């Protein structure tokens, strides 16, 4: 096997999924993660369609995912007085199966930790491509050389910045921000995986606030010019949300009071990565949100797992010849990942005008919303998914 030593940056979803497949095909895998330990909890993520379930099944984790699924949450939109205006079905927002991000990461981590090297509490500071590998410098650890490097480190990817260029050139701000606050209230021991629960949402022009549901205790989306704030200053981020929603009615004043005491808090922009299908450069490849991310677009997790399956499979079929494998990976995923293109969830979740909110609510109550389900099912299954484990096994037998 050529190009056997690989470094994966990121241990959320795409990273451990890629680590699983590369280890299975005989690569020597190291995963680096800036967090001090595997992140627990997190917002709910989902899988949908035959293609994504096929990959989970071939990984051997489909039963584990089903056992730790959160169930289905319908969001009821209400007016200032709590009167129901529209319902957004959990079958749309939660796909076919929903699971907390931390639970999914733990499942895949458990499958790989005994065979892959995990480096927590560190990150990549510099990448230098050599004729026979990539020289990698770290924030804390000693520099090392790997045959290949993979960026699975999210929409603000350090690997992408170091290899492809600055984020301002490659990531488009979509005019909205979102916030998840408070740890998910979901408890699989007390709430069954097939139960249906209700969250309540309230909209004002350019704003949406949701209370309850498995994503977090509170969920906010709001329109805004691009903001300048420190991603490490949680108190400053809370003040931004408090300021934006200060004049919003319904239960929002109570929510803001509670939010002040939450330890779990995350604020980020709605943004879209624009790489035009070129997810690789030299010996470096991007996967998941670092490659085709579109915040709250609804396809990130499934695309990440499918992408990991394809990337590792093509490398194994090419016997580690990254030039051949990367070309095939780009060709396959540029078409499949286009489902994440040209959509802006902020416009749907938090329309900027009162008329826009009425149109959104009408759409949620209409047959057109049902037709959207059929479209989503089609685009998430539009890939000719090769049976890489069987193909690789057959090749090795010969």
N, C-alpha and C positions, 0 to 999 in steps of 0.2 A: 504494500500500500504506500503510495507516494503522499507527501504532504500530510503526514499523520498527526503531528502535534498541532492542536488548535486551541485558540483562546476565544471564549464567548464573554462579551460584556453584557451583564444584565441577568438577574435571577428571578424575574417575575413570572412570565408565561412563555414567551418565545425562547428565552435562553434555556431553561430546563427542558423544553420540548426538543430543541435542537440538540442539546447535550444527550438526551435519551437516544435519539436515532444515530448520532455520530458514534457514540459509545457502542451501540449495538452492531455497527458496521466495522468496528475495530479501530476507530480513531482514539488518540490519547487526548482527553478533553480536560480543559481547565475553565472554570467559570469564575469571573470576578464580579463582585457586587458591592456598590458603595455603601449600602446600608450595613449596620453592624451584625445583623442576623436576618434570617428569612422573614419577610414582612408578613404579619398575620392580618386576618380580617380583610379590610379593604371593601370597595364597593362590589356589587354583584356584577358578574359578567355572564355571557351566555353563548350557547352553541345552537346552530340551526341547520337543518338539512342533512341529507344522506351523506354528502361528501365529508362534512366535518365529523359526523358520527362514525364514518368508516375509519378515519384516522385515529380517533379515540379508541376504537375497538382494536385496531392493529397495534396500538401502543399497549393494550391490555389494561387500560384505566377506565373504560366506559362504566363498568359496574361501580367503581369507586366514585366517579363523578355523580352517578345517579344516587348513590347512598348519601352524598353530602350536598345534594341540590337544595336550593332554598324554597322552591315552590313558585307560585305565580302571584304577582301583585298587580291588581288593577288600580289605576290612578283616576280618581274622581275629581274633576275640576269644578270648583265652586265659586260663587260670587262673594262679595264682601260679607254677606250674611250667612254664608254656608249653604246656599241653595245650589243644588246640582245643575251644572250646565252641560257637561259632556263627560264621557268615560274613555280613557285610553287603555285598551285591553292589555293585560300582562302577557298575553300570547304574542303581542307585537313587541313590547319592550323587553321581554325576557326570553325570546326565542323558544326553542323546544325544551331546553333545560338550562337553568340558571344556577350559578354557584358563586360563592364568594371568591374573589381573586386570590386571597391568601390560602384558601382551602385547595384551590386548583394548583397553586404553586407548591404547596406542601405535598400533594399527591405525586407530582412529577419529581420533586426534590428527593422524596423517599425512594423513588425508582432509580435514582442516579448517584446519590451521595456516596455509596459504598464503592463505586467504580470511577467516579469523576472527582477531580480536585476542585473544591469550592474555596474561594478567597473572599471573605467578607470584610467590610470596613476599609475597602481600598478601591481605587479607580484608575483608569488609564490617563496618563498625562501627556504622552507623546507616542507617535507611531512613525517609524522609519522603515520603508520597504527596502529590502536588500535583494540581491540576485537570487538568494535561496531561502528567503523567509522575511519575517517582519520583526524588527527590533522594537520591543515594547517597554516603555518607561512607565512606572507607576507612581502615584502620589506618595506611597509609603514603602512598598515592597521593593526588592531588588529587581533591576531590569532583567528581562529574559527575551529570548528569541523564539517565535512560533512560526510554523509553516504557514498557517492561515489565521486570520482574525475575523470575528463576526460581531457586528453591532446589533445587540438585542436590547438596547438601553433606552427605548422609548422615544417619544416625539422630540425631546430635547437631547437627543443622542450625542454623546461625547465622541464616539467613534465616527459618526457622520461628519461632525464638525472638523475633526482632525484630518479626515480623508477626502471629503467632498467639498468642504467649504463652510463658511459661516451660516448660522441658522437663518439670518435675515435674508439670505439669498435662496434658501431652499425650503423654507416653511412660510406659508401664507397665513397671516392672522385673519380670522373670519368675522371679527367685529363683536365677539361675545366672550364672556367668561362664565365658568361654572365653579361651583363650590359644593363639596360634600363635607358635612360636619356631623360629628358624633358617630361613634362606632355603630355598625349595623346592629339593630335590635334582634336580628334573626337568630334563633337558637334551634338547631335541628333536633335537640332532645325534647323540646316542648312543642315545637311546631312541625308537623309532618311535612315531608317533601312534596306531597301532592295537594297540600292545602292552598286555598286561595285567600289572600289577604288584601286589604284595601289601604292605599295611601291617598292622601288628599292634597290637591294642588290648587294654587290660586295664581291668576295671571293679572298683571297690570301692563300697560304698554312698555315693552322692552324688558319685562321682568317676569320670572316665574319662581315660586317658592313651593316646595313639596315637603310635607311632614309625614314621616313613616315610610315603610317599605324596606326591602333588604339592601338597597344601595347604601343607605346611611339613615340616621335619625332625621337629618335634614338635607335637602338638596336644592340648590339655587342655580338659576341661569339668568344672566342679564346682559343687555347690550351695552357696549362701552367703547370709547376710543381705546387705543392701546395704552396700557398702564405701565408706569415705571415703579416697580416695587421689588423688594428683596424676596426671593423665593424661600429664604431661611427665616424670615421675620413673620411668624404666625400672627402675632398681635397686630402688626400693621395690616396684614391681610384681613383679619377680622374686622378692623375698622373700615376697610373698603366696603365689605359686605353690609355692615351696619349703616354706613352712609348711603349706599345705593337704595337700601330697602327701608330707610327710616320713615318714609311717608306712605308705606304700603299698608293696606288694611288687612282684614280677616284675622288670622292667628299669627301673622308675621311679627308683631311686637313681642308676643310671648316667645316665639322661636328665637328671636334675636337675644332676648334675655338669657335663654338657656344656652345659646351658642357660646356666650362669653366664657362659660365654664367647661366647654368641651376640650378634651386633650386631642381627640382625633379631628383634624381639620386639614382640608386641602383645597387650594384655590389655583386655578390655572386657566389659560386662554383656550378658546376653541380655535384650533389651528389645523392646517392641512399640509402634509409633506408633499413637495412637488419635485420628484426625481425623474419623471417621464419614463419610468420603467427601467432606468439604469441603476440597479440596486447593488452593483459590484464595481470595484475599481482595483485593478491589480490583484493582490492577494487578500483583499478585504471585501466582505459582503455584509449587507444590511438585511435585517429581517424584522417583521412585525411593524410596530408603530414607527420605528426609526426609518423604515423604508417607505411605507405607504399610509402612515397614520392619518386619521381624520377624527378629531376628538368628538366623542359621543355619536359617531356615525353608525354604530351598531354592528360593525363587522370586524372590529379589531382583533378580538380573541380568536375567532374562527379562522381568520386569514393568517394569524400568527402561527397557529398550530398546523394548518395546511402548508404554509410556507416552509416551516421547519421540516416537515415530512418530505417535501419536494427537494429542498436544498440538500439535505443529507442523502436522500436517495440518489440524486444525480451525481453527487460526489462519489458515492459508493460504486455506482455503475461505471463511472469514469476512472475507477481505481485511483482516486485522489487527484486526477488531472483537473486542476481548478479552472483552467481556461475553458475546457470543454464543458465542465459541469456548470460553471457560472453562466455561460452563454445559454444553456438550456433552462436554467433557473430563471433568468431574466425573461426569456421568451414565454415561458409558462405563466409566470406570476404577473407579468405586465398586463396580461389579458384578464386573469382571474381577479386581480386586485383593483381593476378599474371600477368595481362596484363601490369603492370608497371615494371615487372622484366626484368632484362637482356637487357635493351635497353640504348643506350647512344646517346642522341640527338646531342651532340657535334660532334661526328664522322660524322653525316650526314650534319649538318649545316656548319661545318668548317673542312673539310677534311685536313689532315696534309700535303698532297702532291699535286702537280699540277695534277698528274694523278688521284688522288682521287677526285679532283674537277671536272675533265672532266667526270669521271664515274658518279658522283652525277648529273651533268647536263644532261647526257644522260638518266639516270634513270627518271628524272623529265619529260623528253620529250617522254618517252616510255609508252607502254601499261601496263607494270609492275606497274607503279605508280597508274594507275587506279585500278588494282587488289588489291592494298593495301587498297583502300577505302572499298572494300567488306570485307576484313579481319577485319578491324577496326570495321565495323558495326557488325560483328559477335561476336567479343570478348567483345564489350560493352553491348551486350544483352544476355550474356551467363548465366545469373543468374535467378533462379526461384524466382521471386519477390512476396512475399506474400502480401496480402492486409491487412496489419496490422490494419489500422483504423477500417475496418469492423470486423476483428477477435476480436479485443479488445472490440469493441462495443457490439458484440454478447455475449462475456463472461460476460460483466458487466450487461447485461440484465438478465442473469441467476444467 
